[in-house]
Amino acid sequence: MRFAISIPQYHPDGSFDPGAFRAYLTRAEELGFDSAWTQEQVLGTMPHLAPIETMTYAAACTERLRLGCAVLVSSLHSPVHLAKSIGTLDQLSRGRIDVGLGIGGRQRAVAAFGVDPDTLNTRFTEGLEVMRACWTQPRVTFAGRFWQLEDAAMEPKPFQKPHPPVWFGGSHPNALRRAVRLADAFMGAGSTTTEQFAGQVKVLRSELAEAGRDEQDLPIAKRVYIAVDDDLERGRARIGAALDQLYGYFGLSGLTALAVYGPPEECVRGLRAVADAGAATILLNPMYDDAEQMERLAAEVIPALT
């Protein structure tokens, strides 16, 4: 069992504290977390720092910690620009980057990105093909529906060979089958319950068996929104309000069932259920008091799970 921690990204205008950010990541390394992860939310009311820039800052603050985003909505990005940014970040971090990619849903304002929502799936798979070509081939000739390259070169390649591990998100059965075909790993969303995640793992394992792939070839993780609080009801109220704030822009509310919260023993119980559902890595995502929560997780929760 491995444990990852979220990177604090919610900073209202003018409130970002570089020293506190560095201290948080330094402490995450000291506490033995395997990796630290961002999210992407370009449009929304949460003061959400962009993931790649945040990861770049984090890379300069750390030496061992792997860094990832779960997930970049790559169907809304130019794959050439995205490949360049990720390859650069992998060089700057000396090979510590994990790439989480997702298609995104129709609830997103895709027209703001000049994208037809009916093309998201095709743009996703074609874009991934472009990115992998840019990362691995000395010259790229590609004739796609959305992108065309003729004898194009991109240097330097990523530090990791052949490229950083590509994680997929998604919950639809088609997305899970796509992960088995194309991904290096799978990250269950924080917006899914443990029960829903368990169902996704069953589909993944069935598809892996049908494809003749060993289960170890596709590491599985899950983001878990969590709040350690000695008062169960207070923990429920605080994390519920934080989730409503995060997802309310998209018309979602009443999401407390997504989270694990309460005294340490309740958090242990909730996380053990996530592990039993199939997560080999659990991405712990506090929604407030990040540094304090990380300390309590490392001292009072994780030791009971390892």
BELLINCOR-V913060 format. One record per helix or strand of 2 or more residues. SS is the DSSP state (h for helix, s for strand). FROM is the first residue (numbers start at 0). TO is the last residue. If there is no record, write none. Layout:
# BELLINCOR-V913060
ss=SS from=FROM to=TO
ss=SS from=FROM to=TO
This chain:
# BELLINCOR-V913060
ss=s from=1 to=5
ss=h from=17 to=29
ss=s from=34 to=37
ss=h from=50 to=60
ss=s from=65 to=72
ss=h from=73 to=75
ss=h from=78 to=91
ss=s from=96 to=101
ss=h from=109 to=112
ss=h from=116 to=135
ss=s from=139 to=142
ss=s from=147 to=151
ss=s from=165 to=167
ss=h from=172 to=181
ss=s from=184 to=187
ss=h from=193 to=210
ss=h from=214 to=216
ss=s from=218 to=227
ss=h from=231 to=249
ss=h from=255 to=257
ss=s from=259 to=261
ss=h from=263 to=276
ss=s from=280 to=285
ss=h from=289 to=303
